[in-house]
Amino acid sequence: MNNKAILHLAGIPRAMNAVNLLNEISSLYPEAISFTSGSPQADRYRLDRYSHYIERFVTRHTIEQGWQTANTFSLLGNYSSAMGITRHYIRQHLATDDNLEVEEDQIVITNGAQEAILLTLQALFKRQKPGSLVISTPFYSGVDAAARMLGIETHYLQESEFGLTPEALLSLLDTETESANPVRAVYCCPNFSNPSGTLMPDKTKERLVELCRNKNILLIEDNTYGYIGYGDPFRPAKAWDTTNHVIYISTFSKTICPGIRAGYVVTGQTTMIDGTHSSLAQVISTYKSLGSNHVPGLIQALIGGILEENYFSVRGYIAEQVTIYRAKRDHLIYCLREYFGARSDVSWTEPQGGFFCVVTLPFFVDEDAMHTCATRFRVIWLPMSMFMPAGSISQKIRLSFSNVSAEQIQEGVKRLAEYVSWTIKEK
Ligand SMILES: Cc1ncc(COP(=O)(O)O)c(C=O)c1O
């Protein structure tokens, strides 16, 4: 596929194609060192172990149910519940890793966090009274694209270096009191956000949940990177939710691998559809059943087997991997100091978790700059403006360090420094 085919889909607003675009952009420059990937380290997917995990699940489930193995095979091979057949494993994982007590019937297993976001927005905003969505910005493009596709009115709220602040949200809500489309929900990623890598302090999480409770709006918490922290474990905002104002979304894409397409949403809320109260989880699963029916039984069994073998702890399963990401983060910071330390006009973040470091350059950068750098200097990164509302400008770029080797980090930062010097001379 050529650049044009990927970047300019006829008839589809560009921002709606954001997820495709992000997934495919580095394939345009196979010769370049790519800091664009939001994937875990590809050689750590451990696919060779998957049949072992599925067998483990089959054995346990057969015993638990008092079945024959054939019954479990039939469960995995047949059509099954749209909500998911291994929700009790996820319930136990949340209790183990985050001390979160949730009911099994509040969980819907989805094809990754992306589907969880789309279905949640669909269930909250379709066929109901009007309402708008606040998106913490810079944002994960998949949430903005999903809101656009569903025609949901959005407000973009600039995050601080500690993520979305309750003060900023309150001041937006105060200006919106008379709106015909009042704010109904807020999306944010408190633990190691994409793209900024910000971490919201616990106290802020608590205050944000309290504000949502007081204003009776929902917080859609995306905890996609929550288990990839480089220090003490951080809890999700959901931990402070005593009144069911938080909808919690997570995924196994970053902890197992993205290709299995497995995530989930936890929602204990009820929603009003055509004048009747329904469980939001049921509504989400109804929408799911009409799209992809359910997550494949074998994938759910794989997750069940992994969780079971690791005492239901995802943190345990990826502990070794997290030390590797931390070393990559350290190496990236080291290289940035090495190549940019002498410049006062370049700065960078030191993320406490997740996959992303943000570098501020001495000039504005957009997608054209990204292409120029990839073509001339064979290193590719993403301009932060790609994670902002259309027309935004920024001097920042996102460097993803999860899926690059130490050598690539070193060489990639060197090439980035050459690009910066060249651009300054050109201007
Ligand atoms: C913040 C955030 N949310 C959701 C997703 C989608 O995850 P999944 O691959 O599980 O659909 C991503 C993927 O990069 C992400 O970064």
PDBQT file of the ligand as one rigid body, heavy atoms in Angstrom, charges set to zero:
ROOT
HETATM    1  C1  LIG A 501      -4.853   3.927  25.855  1.00  0.00    +0.000 C 
HETATM    2  C2  LIG A 501      -5.261   2.825  24.951  1.00  0.00    +0.000 A 
HETATM    3  N1  LIG A 501      -6.511   2.353  25.033  1.00  0.00    +0.000 NA
HETATM    4  C3  LIG A 501      -6.940   1.360  24.251  1.00  0.00    +0.000 A 
HETATM    5  C4  LIG A 501      -6.108   0.784  23.318  1.00  0.00    +0.000 A 
HETATM    6  C5  LIG A 501      -6.624  -0.327  22.453  1.00  0.00    +0.000 C 
HETATM    7  O1  LIG A 501      -6.139  -1.557  22.941  1.00  0.00    +0.000 OA
HETATM    8  P1  LIG A 501      -6.502  -2.931  22.284  1.00  0.00    +0.000 P 
HETATM    9  O2  LIG A 501      -5.363  -3.303  21.410  1.00  0.00    +0.000 OA
HETATM   10  O3  LIG A 501      -6.656  -3.855  23.431  1.00  0.00    +0.000 OA
HETATM   11  O4  LIG A 501      -7.763  -2.776  21.524  1.00  0.00    +0.000 OA
HETATM   12  C6  LIG A 501      -4.789   1.229  23.184  1.00  0.00    +0.000 A 
HETATM   13  C7  LIG A 501      -3.896   0.643  22.184  1.00  0.00    +0.000 C 
HETATM   14  O5  LIG A 501      -2.833   1.097  21.891  1.00  0.00    +0.000 OA
HETATM   15  C8  LIG A 501      -4.364   2.280  24.023  1.00  0.00    +0.000 A 
HETATM   16  O6  LIG A 501      -3.119   2.767  23.951  1.00  0.00    +0.000 OA
ENDROOT
TORSDOF 0
